[in-house]
C-alpha cells in the first residue's frame, strides 16, 4: 500500500484485506469474534474423516486458513505463518516460551495475524519430536486451533 496514513491516538497502521485502516478497537473486536468461532481439529480427526489420500497434498487447507509452522525447542519455540499459496504473512519468527504464558502469547499473535489477513481458521503444524510438542498441541486444540503433525523430511526446502 503506497498511500500515507495519518495516525491518530486510537489508530494503528493495520489494514484489512481491502486496504481499510483499522483502529485498535476494531482489531480487538475482530479478534474476539474469530476466537469465538474457532473450531479445532486434530490430525487424526481429519485423517479418519477421509480428507487425506496417501502422498497427496493436504486437501483440507483452504484460503480461509492461516497456516502456522512451529519450530519446537526446549525453552523457546518459534512460529511463522503462511497463507494458502505458501506466501509468508509473518514478517519474522515469533518467539514464545514453553509455559502457559508463552502459549497464550503465541495464540494472541496468531489471532492478530489471522484477523489482519482476513482468515477464519488457524492450523498449526508441529513436528512430533521430544515431549514439548504434545503439551503445546493439546493446549492449542483446547483453544480452538487445529493441529497437524508435520514430517520435516516431507516438506520442500
Secondary structure, 3 states (H helix, E strand, C coil): CCCCCCCCCCEEEEECCCCCEEEHHHHHHHHHHHHHHCCCCEHHHHHHCCCCCCCCCCCCCCCCEEEEEEECCCCEEEEEEECCCCCECCCCCEEEECCHHHHHHHHHHHHHHHHHCCCCEEEEEECCCCCHHHHHHHHHHHCCCEEEECCCCCCCC
